[in-house]
């Protein structure tokens, strides 16, 4: 396509990033990815190219490196940026707060300065439902203020949202969309692209998938005495392809100036035990589990009010829980070690 717009996707070799690169290509955009591969995979970009029969310009580099960013902006006509690059392990962020603020907040500031130099003032930011804080009433609505977050990871997301708001106030040429993700799971339906966390998975779905494939003996369920129907925590799990498509919708919304926030979730909470049972039912694979102590910092339940994204962006989650489970399993069973050795 001769007049295709080019999108710079930071962190595009990661889990959500790579699925978003795929959706952007399928929507007719050209894509440049910058990723330092600290938690992403070069193989993910190769798989995206294979699935879309198109080419991605891949830059192995860091968003904290202003020289690399300037070179990208001077050698490509970038229309908009989707910013995923950052650290995302909640527990690790408590141990290494300065690293999290340096990479997440500092990296974003370096990126925004490079965008300003290049006069590219359109950004979609990878935010999180965690910005609502630990005391927000459910379901979470965008009209709620950001609240107190319990860890540096969440605080870094809230700080970046605030920075983008301030930037849009300072200069009406800026457009920013903060997308507040709930709990993305699943994989591309081809089974060629999916989540490949390093080390022991922190998150529920990749842990279940690794138990199913025999990499871990059993799942530990963190807490069976929460004030929910079955005693386990409830979350709003959404399919990563729905989430990725939400970014394409958000790109289209950047023609509106100013800073806007949208929840991307299904609006339906599911408990940990319901997740285990759904995976077993859909895949036929048993998941041995034990209920252990609560994990520090976990909230009993939260889910999205997804009305605003539907009304304003024209986005809603289309894929159901069975698709999330089937697609996770298709990916994990065909790639038991993830992208390693591919
Ligand atoms: C879901 C539920 C656990 C693992 C976190 C971040 C959030 C976002 C996504 C990402 C909880 C339980 C989990 C396990 C378990 N950030 N669980 N055994 O905590 O809702 O959200 O990840 O980059 O900001 O806070 O997601 O998948 O870790 O947990 O019982 O081995 O599964 O206690 O109830 P969470 P999760």
Boltz pocket constraint, residues with backbone or C-beta under 6 A from the ligand:
constraints:
  - pocket:
      binder: B
      contacts: [[A, 88], [A, 89], [A, 90], [A, 128], [A, 129], [A, 130], [A, 182], [A, 183], [A, 201], [A, 202], [A, 203], [A, 204], [A, 205], [A, 207], [A, 219], [A, 220], [A, 221], [A, 222], [A, 223], [A, 232], [A, 233], [A, 234], [A, 235], [A, 272], [A, 295], [A, 298], [A, 299]]
      max_distance: 6.0
